[in-house]
């Protein structure tokens, strides 16, 4: 089995990291994109040139000069990295390259969700979800047609005067935004991860906890629907102490979710039940805010990037076994 996987990791400088498969056997190579940077996201064009977004916030490095702060886009033209300022701040949630290799960006700027498109001379930025409608961290995904799918927590005040968080889904077709409540179960529904299958069906994993409960006690849930006008269905994947998850969809349309529950887990819907595997040997974490990212290759093989005690890790399942690679020591600034 041969596949190629590309990940971006961030340290004190913005680094591009490439691994050619079998990924758990070969070494990583690095290029410097920018002297500063964090929060990298990446997509490849038809010629396999990388397109990267990242943000510069020099205060976290205790640097007094903040003139370069902002949300950036950089692309490799085959010789050099070329960077552009997209917005004064932001963190990318989704990237999409159209047939003209124009980049579409879904991103979060503080407590707003935004969309950016390069018009040939400058970036056009639009606010899709305002601060009054958003609580915490959201997620976005483009479908194959370039439509943007959004999952986020919407704060609502209930009849007793308490604030609840309702899981909300929004669909942006480039000109109109349609939003729907997915899960209004009493309590807190937050930290969503969203993926879209080839036929445009959205899949969302998210964390639920009762309204009056210890914040670390809850369940990982999954929501989907079959059509724009269809009702949402929800399921519990697992009970867990950690809020963050990552979701991907395989060639059969089945969701895969990576998450922590004492150690790294991979949950797969097999059409009947959730088949949950604990990555063996267990990968434990030193920070409950640390997350994982799952990607499926052409063969539906899961590839997971995560953080353990001392290293940034890359994990892949092959022949029913998990292979590992420690990329490099973890920066105190995170990914």
MIVEX-112893 format. One line per 3 residues: number of its first residue (from 1); their letters; for each residue x, y, z of N, C-alpha, C, O. Coordinates in steps of 0.02 Angstrom, whole numbers, plus 50000, padded with zeros to 5 digits. Each point is the difference from the previous one (the first is absolute). Layout:
NUM) a) X,Y,Z,X,Y,Z,X,Y,Z,X,Y,Z | ...
//
This chain:
1) xxx) 50043,49940,50000,49957,50060,50000,50044,50062,50000,50047,50005,50040 | 49938,50041,49916,50040,50060,49995,49953,50061,49999,49951,50001,49962 | 50065,50048,50079,49960,50061,50002,50046,50057,50020,50055,49989,50026
4) xxx) 49923,50072,49960,50039,50058,50019,49958,50041,50048,49941,50012,49989 | 50091,50011,50066,49964,50040,50049,50040,50063,50013,50061,49999,50003 | 49904,50056,50003,50032,50064,50012,49969,50032,50062,49939,50004,50006
7) xxx) 50103,50018,50040,49976,50035,50059,50041,50063,50010,50057,50005,49977 | 49914,50044,50056,50036,50060,50019,50005,50001,50076,49951,49991,50035 | 50109,50019,49989,50010,50009,50071,50030,50069,50012,50034,50027,49957
10) xxx) 49953,50002,50100,50021,50068,50014,50041,50003,50064,49981,49973,50051 | 50076,50060,49944,50041,50012,50057,50012,50075,50004,49954,50039,49984 | 50105,49983,50036,50013,50071,50005,50002,50033,49931,49989,50060,49994
13) xxx) 50026,49900,49955,49994,50025,49932,49949,49955,49964,49985,49945,50023 | 49990,50079,49921,49951,49962,49963,50036,49949,49957,50040,50019,49957 | 49947,49916,50053,50034,49948,49965,49952,49961,49956,49943,49989,50019
16) xxx) 50081,49990,49923,49963,49954,49957,50033,49932,50007,50060,49994,49994 | 49899,49955,50019,50026,49934,50014,49969,49949,49953,49939,49996,49996 | 50102,49966,49968,49976,49953,49951,50026,49931,50016,50059,49991,50018
19) xxx) 49898,49959,49976,50020,49931,50009,49974,49959,49941,49941,50003,49985 | 50102,49959,49982,49978,49956,49947,49992,49930,50028,50042,49976,50037 | 49902,49990,49945,49982,49937,50030,50045,49943,49975,50031,50008,49947
22) xxx) 49974,49935,50088,49962,49990,50060,50022,50047,50055,50058,50000,50021 | 49895,50043,50004,50018,50058,50040,50033,49981,50064,50042,50038,50025 | 49942,49904,50004,50029,49983,50064,50070,49970,49993,50030,49981,50050
25) xxx) 49996,50013,49888,50066,49972,49989,50050,50051,49975,50059,49993,50014 | 49918,50057,49951,50046,50048,49970,50009,50060,50047,49966,50006,50050 | 50080,50037,49932,50016,50058,50042,49961,50061,49976,49975,50002,49944
28) xxx) 50021,50048,50100,49967,50063,49985,50051,50049,49972,50057,50002,50023 | 49922,50038,49930,50041,50055,49975,49965,50065,50015,49938,50002,50002 | 50100,50052,50009,49972,50063,50023,50022,50058,49955,50056,50001,49974
31) xxx) 49899,50047,50018,50016,50064,49969,49973,50056,50044,49948,49992,50032 | 50087,50063,49970,49977,50058,50038,49957,50044,49954,50023,50020,49946 | 49915,49994,50075,49955,50043,49962,50007,50072,50021,50002,50046,49959
34) xxx) 50002,49964,50107,50001,50067,50028,50040,49998,50064,50005,49948,50033 | 50023,50108,49986,50038,50005,50062,49954,49990,50060,50021,49975,50052 | 49915,50046,49940,49951,49994,50054,49939,49964,49973,49986,50003,49941
37) xxx) 49977,49964,50104,49938,49971,49977,49975,49945,50046,50038,49969,50036 | 49896,50021,49962,49968,49947,50039,49934,49984,49966,49978,50036,49954 | 49990,49909,50067,49934,49983,49976,49997,49984,49926,49956,50025,49965
40) xxx) 50089,49934,50010,50004,49987,49929,49947,49954,49974,49981,49952,50033 | 49993,50062,49906,49956,49956,49962,50026,49996,49929,50032,50047,49976 | 49954,49898,49990,50032,49988,49935,49954,49965,49951,49959,49959,50021
43) xxx) 50048,50057,49914,49967,49964,49946,50048,49998,49941,50041,50045,49992 | 49954,49904,49966,50043,49992,49942,49961,50016,49937,49941,49983,49995 | 50092,50049,49956,49968,50012,49936,50012,49941,49953,50027,49949,50020
46) xxx) 49952,50058,49916,50005,49944,49953,50071,49979,49985,50012,49944,49979 | 50036,50102,50032,50070,49984,49988,50036,49983,50065,50061,49998,50002 | 49900,49989,50051,50026,49982,50066,50040,50055,50033,50041,49987,50044
49) xxx) 49948,50075,49935,50030,50057,50035,49959,50015,50062,49939,50003,49996 | 50093,50009,50060,49963,50013,50062,49976,50072,50005,50034,50047,49979 | 49906,49961,50050,49972,50065,50016,49984,49999,50075,49964,49956,50023
52) xxx) 50062,50092,50014,49999,49998,50073,49970,50065,50027,50013,50054,49973 | 49948,49940,50080,49980,50060,50038,50028,49993,50071,50009,49945,50025 | 50004,50112,50006,50026,50001,50068,49990,50070,50028,49984,50047,49963
55) xxx) 50024,49960,50102,49994,50066,50030,50064,50019,50036,50037,49956,50025 | 49976,50108,49978,50058,50027,50037,49973,50041,50058,49963,50049,49990 | 50055,49932,50069,49981,50037,50060,50061,50002,50045,50009,49956,50043
58) xxx) 50033,50094,49948,50066,50000,50029,50000,50009,50075,50051,49990,50033 | 49892,50030,49996,49999,50007,50072,50013,49934,50036,50028,49999,50054 | 49952,49945,49915,50010,49936,50033,50075,49982,50003,50020,49957,50039
61) xxx) 50020,50076,49919,50072,49990,50003,50034,50056,50039,50062,50004,50001 | 49897,50038,50031,50025,50056,50040,50043,50048,49957,50050,50027,50023 | 49928,49982,49916,50034,50046,49955,49963,50067,50000,49939,50001,49992
64) xxx) 50097,50055,50017,49966,50065,50004,49973,50025,49933,49951,50038,49998 | 50079,49942,49946,49979,50024,49934,49941,49958,49976,50008,49941,49984 | 49934,50089,50013,49939,49964,49980,49976,50022,49930,49944,49986,49981
67) xxx) 50099,50048,49982,49980,50028,49935,49982,49945,49950,49963,50012,49953 | 50064,49927,50057,49987,49946,49953,49943,49954,50023,49987,49950,49968 | 49980,50067,50086,49944,49959,50022,49946,49997,49946,49987,50049,49966
70) xxx) 49982,49892,50027,49947,49993,49952,49989,49928,49979,50036,49955,50022 | 49916,50035,49935,49983,49935,49973,50026,49997,49928,49982,50042,49959 | 50060,49908,50026,50037,49999,49937,49984,49938,49958,49980,49947,50025
73) xxx) 50030,50063,49910,49997,49945,49951,50067,49998,49964,50026,50052,49980 | 50001,49888,50013,50064,49992,49964,49994,49941,49952,49968,49950,50016 | 50064,50056,49926,49999,49944,49953,50070,49991,49971,50039,50047,49996
76) xxx) 49975,49891,49984,50064,49981,49971,49992,50002,49924,49959,49964,49972 | 50081,50078,49995,49995,50007,49927,50048,49955,49963,50010,50007,49939 | 50021,49947,50097,50049,49955,49971,50071,50020,50016,50046,49960,49994
79) xxx) 49963,50104,50026,50067,50025,50016,50001,50032,50070,50044,49987,50040 | 49905,50056,49973,49998,50038,50062,49931,49996,50032,49951,49983,49967 | 50048,50034,50097,49937,50011,50035,49980,50073,49992,50040,50045,50012
82) xxx) 49898,49968,49969,49973,50067,49991,49942,50009,50049,49953,49961,49999 | 50052,50091,50043,49950,50010,50053,49959,50063,49988,50025,50049,49973 | 49911,49948,50048,49954,50057,49995,49962,50007,50065,49985,49950,50033
85) xxx) 50000,50112,49986,49959,50012,50058,49926,49994,49981,49977,50034,49954 | 49986,49922,50081,49929,49990,49986,49957,50044,50043,49952,50031,49975 | 50064,49973,50090,49960,50039,50047,50045,50019,50058,50056,49974,50007
88) xxx) 49920,50071,50035,50040,50023,50057,50009,49946,50053,50045,50004,50041 | 49911,49945,49959,50005,49944,50046,49958,49943,49972,49959,50011,49955 | 50051,49929,50070,49959,49944,49978,50035,49934,50008,50061,49997,50007
91) xxx) 49900,49950,49991,50026,49931,50001,49958,49959,49952,49939,49996,50006 | 50094,49973,49945,49965,49965,49946,49965,49938,50027,50027,49963,50041 | 49912,50026,49934,49962,49940,50016,49992,49955,49939,49994,49940,50007
94) xxx) 50006,50090,49933,49991,49961,49939,50030,50037,49941,49997,50061,49995 | 50034,49901,49960,50029,50026,49938,49973,49963,49941,49987,49939,50004 | 50003,50097,49940,49976,49968,49938,50031,50035,49941,49997,50061,49994
97) xxx) 50033,49899,49961,50027,50026,49937,49951,49983,49944,49984,49942,49989 | 49992,50110,49975,49954,49987,49945,50038,49980,49937,50061,49991,50002 | 49903,50003,49942,50031,49977,49938,50052,50049,49973,50043,49981,49960
100) xxx) 49953,50082,50062,50049,50051,49979,50056,50007,50051,50039,50048,49996 | 49966,49905,50052,50049,50002,50053,49994,50063,50043,50049,50023,50029 | 49891,50004,49975,49987,50055,50047,49980,49971,50067,49960,49954,50004
103) xxx) 50069,50073,50049,49988,49973,50067,49940,50033,50032,49993,50061,50000 | 49963,49897,50027,49943,50022,50041,50016,49981,50072,50022,49944,50013 | 49967,50102,50033,50019,49988,50070,49940,50010,50046,49967,50052,49996
106) xxx) 50019,49900,50046,49954,50008,50055,50041,50006,50063,50042,49957,50014 | 49947,50096,50025,50043,50010,50059,49962,50034,50056,49947,50029,49990 | 50083,49966,50069,49971,50031,50059,50044,50059,50021,50060,49992,50009
109) xxx) 49909,50066,49998,50035,50060,50022,49969,50021,50067,49946,50028,50003 | 50090,49956,50050,49974,50012,50068,49933,49964,50008,49998,49939,49998 | 49948,50098,50011,49935,49968,50009,49954,50010,49939,49940,50007,50007
112) xxx) 50090,49993,49934,49963,50003,49937,50025,49945,49953,50058,49981,50002 | 49897,49994,49956,50018,49952,49948,49997,50035,49933,49950,50034,49984 | 50103,49959,49976,50007,50040,49940,50019,49957,49940,50022,49943,50006
115) xxx) 49969,50088,49935,50017,49968,49936,50041,50049,49960,49984,50059,49996 | 50071,49917,49974,50044,50043,49961,50013,49969,49932,50010,49940,49993 | 49991,50103,49955,50014,49979,49932,50043,50052,49966,49986,50060,50005
118) xxx) 50066,49918,49961,50044,50044,49962,49968,50017,49934,49982,49956,49961 | 50009,50110,50025,49966,50021,49938,50048,50019,49944,49979,50026,49949 | 50085,49962,50061,50051,50016,49950,50043,50059,50020,50056,50006,49976
121) xxx) 49918,50037,50067,50039,50057,50024,50002,50005,50076,50050,50025,50027 | 49898,49953,50007,50000,50002,50073,49951,49947,50026,49962,49970,49962 | 50040,50020,50104,49956,49951,50031,49933,50032,50018,49997,50053,50030
124) xxx) 49949,49914,49950,49933,50019,50021,49981,49960,50062,50001,49938,49998 | 49983,50096,50057,49985,49967,50063,49927,50014,50019,49978,50057,50000 | 49986,49890,50017,49930,50006,50019,49989,49967,50068,50027,49947,50013
127) xxx) 49933,50084,50030,49981,49970,50063,49937,49958,49990,49949,50025,49976 | 50055,49911,50042,49944,49954,49992,49962,49991,50065,49938,49997,50000 | 50097,49997,50055,49969,49991,50066,50029,50053,50047,50061,50004,50008
130) xxx) 49896,50036,50022,50022,50056,50042,50015,49977,50071,49986,49943,50018 | 50043,50103,50021,50019,49984,50068,49940,49983,50044,50007,49962,50047 | 49935,50067,49938,49940,49986,50040,49975,49929,49990,49963,49974,50042
133) xxx) 50057,49994,49903,49975,49934,49983,50050,49944,50015,49984,49941,49992 | 50076,50077,50030,50054,49951,50006,50027,49997,50071,50010,50051,50032 | 50002,49888,49991,50033,49989,50064,50056,49949,49991,49988,49944,49979
136) xxx) 50072,50076,50037,50056,49954,49998,50026,49984,49931,49998,50042,49954 | 50027,49897,50039,50035,49979,49940,49952,49967,49951,49958,49959,50020 | 50047,50060,49916,49958,49972,49947,50042,49958,49953,50061,49997,50007
139) xxx) 49906,49972,49944,50037,49963,49948,49964,50009,49934,49940,50013,49998 | 50097,49980,49947,49973,50010,49933,50029,49947,49953,50054,49973,50012 | 49910,50014,49934,50024,49955,49948,49968,50019,49933,49940,50016,49998
142) xxx) 50099,49982,49949,49973,50011,49933,49981,49933,49969,50033,49949,50012 | 49914,50051,49948,49984,49940,49962,50035,50005,49931,50036,50048,49987 | 49952,49902,49971,50035,49996,49936,49980,50056,49952,50035,50012,49951
145) xxx) 49909,50021,50062,49977,50055,49958,50022,50068,50026,49984,50051,49969 | 50050,49951,50086,50023,50063,50029,49950,50032,50047,50011,50057,50021 | 49935,49908,49997,49954,50026,50050,50029,49989,50069,50033,49950,50013
148) xxx) 49956,50098,50031,50029,49998,50067,49948,49975,50051,49945,50026,50003 | 50075,49924,50035,49958,49972,50053,50031,50019,50067,50061,49993,50010 | 49898,50030,50037,50025,50028,50063,49964,49966,50058,49939,49989,49998
151) xxx) 50098,49995,50055,49971,49974,50062,50026,50044,50057,50060,50013,50005 | 49894,50009,50037,50020,50044,50055,49950,49996,50057,49944,49974,49991 | 50075,50052,50067,49956,50002,50058,49966,50068,50003,50033,50052,49999
154) xxx) 49900,49947,50005,49961,50061,50002,49972,50009,50070,49962,49958,50024 | 50055,50098,50010,49975,50010,50069,49927,50019,50000,49978,50043,49961 | 49984,49926,50083,49929,50015,50010,49986,50005,50075,50029,49962,50039
157) xxx) 49927,50083,49980,49979,50005,50070,49935,49961,50008,49950,50014,49967 | 50050,49936,50079,49940,49960,50008,49949,50034,50045,50011,50057,50023 | 49934,49910,49990,49946,50030,50038,50019,50016,50073,49969,50043,50031
160) xxx) 50082,49922,49995,50023,50013,50068,50053,50055,50002,50025,50017,50054 | 49993,50009,49888,50049,50053,49998,50072,49977,49994,50046,50040,50005 | 49965,49894,49985,50067,49974,49992,50019,49996,49926,49958,49991,49957
163) xxx) 50106,50017,50031,50025,49998,49931,50015,49927,49981,50037,49966,50034 | 49933,50012,49912,50015,49936,49970,50037,50011,49934,49997,50055,49971 | 50037,49894,50006,50032,50002,49935,49969,49948,49955,50005,49940,50013
166) xxx) 49963,50083,49933,49968,49956,49952,50047,49988,49941,50027,50048,49971 | 49983,49889,50011,50040,49986,49941,49962,50023,49939,49942,49983,49989 | 50092,50057,49969,49968,50032,49942,50041,49985,49937,50061,49998,50002
169) xxx) 49903,49993,49944,50031,49987,49934,49979,50055,49952,49942,50021,50000 | 50105,50003,49960,49985,50050,49949,50030,49980,49934,50053,49969,49997 | 49912,50049,49949,50021,49983,49932,50006,50064,49960,49953,50040,49995
172) xxx) 50107,49971,49975,50015,50060,49962,50015,49980,49928,50047,49963,49987 | 49913,50062,49965,50009,49982,49930,50037,50054,49961,50002,49997,49938 | 50027,50051,50096,50036,50054,49968,49962,50065,50000,50029,50053,49989
175) xxx) 49906,49942,50023,49959,50061,50002,49947,49999,50055,49978,50053,50022 | 50001,49888,50000,49947,49995,50051,50023,49953,50055,50033,49950,49988 | 49947,50067,50074,50015,49959,50058,49935,49975,50030,49955,50039,50014
178) xxx) 50041,49895,49996,49941,49970,50031,50024,49963,50063,50044,49957,49995 | 49927,50060,50063,50021,49970,50063,49943,49959,50030,49942,50017,49992 | 50076,49929,50043,49952,49956,50031,50027,49976,50067,50060,49990,50008
181) xxx) 49895,50000,50041,50019,49970,50063,50005,49924,49990,49954,49969,49975 | 50102,50002,50045,50012,49928,49994,49981,49964,50064,49964,49950,49999 | 50061,50075,50057,49988,49968,50065,49987,50054,50052,50044,50039,50017
184) xxx) 49894,49963,50008,49982,50048,50051,49987,49964,50067,49965,50027,50043 | 50063,49913,49964,49993,49963,50062,50023,50043,50059,50051,50034,49995 | 49911,49965,50059,50017,50040,50058,50073,49989,50020,50020,49943,50013
187) xxx) 50018,50111,49989,50070,49995,50019,50044,50039,49953,49979,50048,49969 | 50084,49930,50028,50052,50033,49960,50020,49954,49943,50023,49944,50012 | 49969,50080,49927,50020,49963,49940,50052,50042,49963,49983,50051,49971
190) xxx) 50080,49929,50031,50054,50043,49977,50058,49961,49970,49998,49939,49996 | 50053,50097,49983,50062,49973,49971,49986,49952,49942,50021,49943,50002 | 49943,50081,49946,49984,49956,49944,50058,49990,49952,50045,50042,49995
193) xxx) 49954,49901,49971,50043,49987,49943,49954,49977,49944,49956,49959,50011 | 50053,50068,49928,49955,49985,49945,50038,49974,49939,50055,50024,49985 | 49915,49927,49981,50026,49974,49937,49941,49991,49953,49943,49991,50022
196) xxx) 50070,50012,49913,49948,49994,49950,50016,49943,49952,50056,49997,49973 | 49897,49958,50017,50011,49943,49955,49996,50024,49927,49976,50055,49987 | 50047,49905,49966,49999,50021,49929,49931,50019,49974,49995,50040,49953
199) xxx) 49952,49933,50076,49933,50017,49977,49970,50060,50038,49941,50014,49994 | 50101,50020,50045,49979,50062,50033,49968,49992,50067,49973,50048,50028 | 50028,49892,50000,49969,49988,50066,50048,50022,50055,50057,49978,50002
202) xxx) 49920,50065,50045,50043,50021,50055,50001,49949,50057,49949,49968,50015 | 50109,50025,50016,50009,49956,50058,50035,50041,50054,50051,50032,49987 | 49921,49967,50073,50026,50042,50054,50012,49958,50062,49956,49963,50021
205) xxx) 50103,50042,50009,50012,49974,50067,50006,50060,50047,50025,50053,49981 | 49952,49938,50081,50000,50056,50047,49995,49974,50071,49984,49941,50011 | 50028,50103,50037,50001,49982,50071,49936,50025,50033,49980,50058,49991
208) xxx) 49988,49899,50047,49940,50018,50037,50011,49987,50074,50028,49949,50020 | 49950,50098,50021,49998,49989,50072,49938,50032,50029,49975,50050,49973 | 49999,49923,50082,49942,50030,50032,50014,50071,50022,50058,50019,50011
211) xxx) 49890,50020,49996,50008,50071,50017,50032,50009,50068,50043,50043,50009 | 49936,49917,50040,50027,50006,50067,50042,49938,50015,49977,49952,50030 | 50085,50050,49947,50043,49943,50006,50072,50022,49998,50016,50055,49975
214) xxx) 50029,49904,50051,50071,50012,49992,50016,50004,49926,49978,49957,49961 | 50061,50093,50019,50012,50013,49929,50037,49944,49965,49998,49996,49938 | 50036,49960,50099,50038,49946,49968,49959,49936,49993,50027,49950,49975
217) xxx) 49911,50050,50046,49958,49940,49996,49948,50010,49945,49961,50047,50002 | 50039,49909,49948,49952,50007,49946,50005,49943,49952,50022,49946,50017 | 49957,50067,49920,50000,49948,49949,50019,50029,49933,49986,50059,49986
220) xxx) 50045,49900,49973,50014,50018,49931,49941,49979,49958,49980,49942,50001 | 49991,50105,49962,49941,49986,49960,50013,50009,49925,50050,50029,49980 | 49905,49944,49981,50005,50003,49927,49932,50020,49972,49948,49975,50023
223) xxx) 50052,50069,49927,49938,50022,49968,50008,50000,49925,50054,50015,49974 | 49893,49967,49990,50001,50002,49927,49928,50006,49975,49952,49994,50038 | 50042,50017,49897,49935,49999,49966,50013,49980,49928,50056,50004,49976
226) xxx) 49892,49975,49990,50008,49973,49932,49988,50051,49946,50021,49990,49943 | 49944,50065,50073,49985,50051,49950,49990,50067,50035,49991,50003,50061 | 50009,50052,49899,49994,50067,50028,49935,50008,50039,49998,50037,50049
229) xxx) 49949,49930,49928,49935,50007,50033,49986,49945,50051,49948,50001,50032 | 50098,49951,49976,49988,49944,50045,50015,50019,50072,50035,50049,50013 | 49937,49913,50033,50012,50011,50071,50069,49974,50019,50027,49954,49969
232) xxx) 50002,50077,50082,50064,49978,50026,49989,49940,50046,49951,49998,50038 | 50095,49954,49959,50001,49945,50047,50064,50004,50041,50053,50018,49974 | 49943,49965,50090,50058,50003,50044,50010,49933,50035,49952,49964,50013
235) xxx) 50111,50022,50002,50019,49939,50036,50055,50016,50049,50037,50049,49991 | 49969,49910,50061,50057,50004,50045,50054,49952,49976,49987,49940,49993 | 50073,50085,49995,50056,49958,49980,50031,49966,50061,50012,49940,50000
238) xxx) 50002,50101,50051,50036,49975,50059,49992,50050,50056,49989,50060,49988 | 50017,49917,50073,50007,50046,50056,50074,50018,50006,50043,49956,49991 | 49972,50106,50023,50069,50022,50000,50010,50059,50047,49954,50038,50014
241) xxx) 50107,49969,50010,50018,50056,50043,50030,50059,49962,50013,50052,50029 | 49998,49939,49906,50033,50051,49960,49953,50025,49945,49962,49962,49970 | 50041,50103,50018,49948,50032,49959,50014,49997,49925,49953,50004,49961
244) xxx) 50110,49990,50019,50017,50011,49930,50002,49935,49960,50020,49947,50026 | 49958,50057,49912,50000,49942,49955,50015,50024,49930,50001,50060,49986 | 50010,49892,49969,50010,50015,49929,49963,49946,49961,50003,49941,50017
247) xxx) 49963,50079,49929,49959,49953,49962,50019,50000,49926,50020,50052,49973 | 49975,49890,49996,50012,49992,49928,49949,49949,49974,49972,49962,50039 | 50018,50037,49895,49951,49956,49970,50035,49956,49948,50038,50024,49959
250) xxx) 49948,49910,50044,50033,49955,49954,49961,49993,49934,49950,50034,49990 | 50075,49923,49966,49970,49994,49933,49930,49970,50001,49963,50007,49952 | 50018,49960,50103,49933,49972,50007,49951,50051,50030,49941,49987,50006
253) xxx) 50086,50071,50014,49959,50050,50033,49995,49990,50074,49959,50032,50033 | 50084,49924,49996,49999,49988,50071,50049,50047,50035,50055,50013,49975 | 49925,50014,50083,50044,50046,50036,50052,49964,50043,49988,49945,50026
256) xxx) 50070,50087,49981,50053,49979,50045,50015,50059,50046,50005,50057,49976 | 50002,49931,50088,50014,50054,50047,50060,49982,50043,50002,49945,50029 | 50047,50099,49975,50055,49991,50047,49989,50046,50060,49976,50056,49992
259) xxx) 50040,49919,50067,49988,50038,50061,50039,49968,50057,50029,49946,49992 | 49972,50087,50065,50033,49974,50059,49948,49977,50051,49949,50032,50011 | 50066,49911,50020,49962,49977,50057,50049,49962,50046,49997,49939,50006
262) xxx) 50047,50100,50026,50055,49970,50037,50059,49986,49955,50057,50010,50020 | 49930,49968,49919,50051,49991,49948,49967,50013,49933,49939,50010,49996 | 50100,49990,49952,49975,50015,49933,49954,49943,49976,50018,49941,50006
265) xxx) 49923,50078,49966,49953,49950,49974,49980,50018,49929,50003,50058,49979 | 49977,49890,49985,49974,50007,49931,49932,49966,49999,49995,49939,50006 | 49952,50101,49985,49932,49972,49996,49976,50000,49929,50003,50051,49966
268) xxx) 49972,49891,50010,49978,49992,49931,49929,49974,50000,49984,49950,50033 | 49972,50083,49930,49932,49975,49991,50001,49948,49945,50019,50014,49943 | 49959,49924,50073,50003,49945,49951,49933,49988,49966,49992,49950,49965
271) xxx) 49960,50095,50045,49934,49992,49971,49949,49977,50051,49940,50005,49988 | 50085,49968,50068,49955,49975,50052,50017,50029,50068,49957,50025,50036 | 50107,49973,49982,50024,50025,50065,50066,50037,49990,50030,49997,49947
274) xxx) 49991,50037,50105,50065,50032,50000,50053,49949,50023,49997,49975,50057 | 50050,50010,49899,50056,49956,50016,50057,50043,50026,50031,50037,49962 | 49983,49959,50102,50048,50044,50033,50064,49962,50015,49999,49948,50032
277) xxx) 50056,50079,49944,50066,49970,50013,50042,50048,50041,49999,50061,49990 | 50037,49911,50058,50050,50038,50036,50067,49990,49965,50022,49944,49990 | 50010,50111,49991,50064,49994,49966,50049,49964,50046,50008,50019,50057
280) xxx) 50024,49929,49917,50041,49956,50041,50071,49998,49973,50009,49985,49941 | 50043,50031,50099,49994,50016,50072,49968,50068,50010,50004,50043,49956 | 49964,49968,50102,49963,50062,50012,50043,50062,49995,50057,50001,50024
283) xxx) 49916,50051,49944,50032,50066,50000,49962,50042,50050,49940,50013,49991 | 50095,50009,50060,49969,50041,50051,50019,50073,49989,50047,50014,49962 | 49919,50031,50069,50011,50071,49990,50015,50035,50065,49983,49975,50054
286) xxx) 50049,50083,49941,50018,50037,50060,49959,50063,50007,50013,50041,50045 | 49937,49969,49912,49961,50061,50001,49932,49985,49972,49995,49979,49942 | 49952,50031,50096,49933,49981,49977,49977,50042,49941,49952,49982,49966
289) xxx) 50083,50075,50021,49981,50041,49943,50033,49975,49936,49984,50025,49945 | 50062,49927,50060,50034,49975,49940,49951,49959,49959,49962,49959,50028 | 50038,50051,49907,49953,49965,49957,50036,49953,49953,50061,49993,50003
292) xxx) 49901,49975,49954,50027,49957,49948,49967,50019,49934,49947,50033,49999 | 50083,49947,49946,49972,50011,49934,50003,49935,49961,50052,49968,49996 | 49891,50013,49975,49997,49938,49962,49988,50015,49926,49959,50043,49983
295) xxx) 50077,49921,49974,49992,50004,49927,49998,49928,49974,50037,49957,50023 | 49920,50031,49928,49997,49934,49968,50031,50004,49930,49987,50047,49963 | 50053,49903,50020,50030,50000,49934,49955,49965,49949,49942,49984,50015
298) xxx) 50084,50004,49926,49961,49970,49945,49972,49932,50019,49948,49979,49974 | 50087,49986,50071,49980,49933,50020,49959,50001,50065,49988,49947,50029 | 49991,50112,49993,49963,50009,50062,50041,49983,50062,49973,49987,50053
301) xxx) 50093,50014,49940,50044,49989,50057,50003,50063,50042,50013,50054,49972 | 49976,49942,50093,50004,50060,50042,50071,50021,50015,50043,49959,50016 | 49970,50106,49977,50063,50031,50019,49983,50053,50053,49957,50043,49988
304) xxx) 50076,49955,50068,49983,50045,50056,50063,50036,50023,50051,49969,50012 | 49944,50097,49994,50053,50039,50031,49976,50020,50070,49942,50016,50009 | 50104,49983,50039,49981,50012,50069,50062,50021,50039,50055,50006,49973
307) xxx) 49936,50005,50092,50054,50021,50044,50002,49953,50060,49949,49988,50032 | 50111,49985,49983,50007,49963,50062,50042,50041,50048,50005,50061,49992 | 50025,49907,50057,50034,50038,50053,50056,50045,49974,50006,50057,50022
310) xxx) 50034,49918,49932,50060,50037,49981,50005,50013,49925,50042,50040,49980 | 49917,49929,49979,50008,50005,49928,49934,50013,49965,49946,49984,50026 | 50059,50044,49915,49944,49999,49954,50002,49934,49963,50052,49981,49972
313) xxx) 49892,49984,50027,49999,49932,49975,49959,49994,49936,49953,50038,49989 | 50067,49914,49970,49962,49982,49940,49983,49926,50006,50045,49959,50011 | 49893,50023,49981,49977,49931,50010,49962,49977,49938,49960,50038,49972
316) xxx) 50053,49902,50006,49964,49972,49942,49984,49927,50014,50040,49965,50030 | 49901,50013,49947,49981,49930,50007,50015,49964,49935,49979,50022,49946 | 50057,49922,50058,50016,49960,49942,49997,49927,50020,50031,49979,50049
319) xxx) 49932,49981,49912,49993,49929,50014,49977,49987,50071,50026,49956,50035 | 49925,50085,49987,49969,49994,50067,50049,50015,50056,49987,49981,50058 | 50069,50051,49927,50048,50020,50051,50013,50075,49995,49994,50029,49946
322) xxx) 50023,50001,50110,50013,50071,50000,50075,50012,49996,50039,49972,50039 | 49982,50071,49913,50069,50020,49994,50009,50071,50024,49953,50040,49995 | 50105,49976,50032,50012,50065,50032,50061,50033,49970,50046,49968,49974
325) xxx) 49953,50098,50030,50061,50038,49987,49998,50063,50041,49951,50038,49997 | 50102,49973,50042,50006,50063,50038,50034,50050,49955,50056,49989,49977 | 49910,50066,50010,50026,50049,49953,50060,50037,50029,50055,49995,49973
328) xxx) 49936,50041,50082,50054,50037,50032,49973,50024,50067,49939,50001,50010 | 50105,50019,50036,49975,50021,50066,49949,50055,49994,50005,50045,49958 | 49945,49951,50085,49944,50047,50000,50023,50069,50022,50034,50006,50051
331) xxx) 49947,50046,49913,50013,50068,50021,49956,50020,50058,49944,49975,50006 | 50079,50069,50036,49958,50023,50055,49945,50045,49973,49955,50019,50038 | 50047,50000,49899,49948,50039,49968,49949,49956,49964,49954,50027,49970
334) xx) 50054,49906,50033,49950,49956,49972,50017,49980,49929,50059,49996,49981 | 49889,49993,49978,50010,49977,49931,50033,50055,49959,50012,49991,49941
//
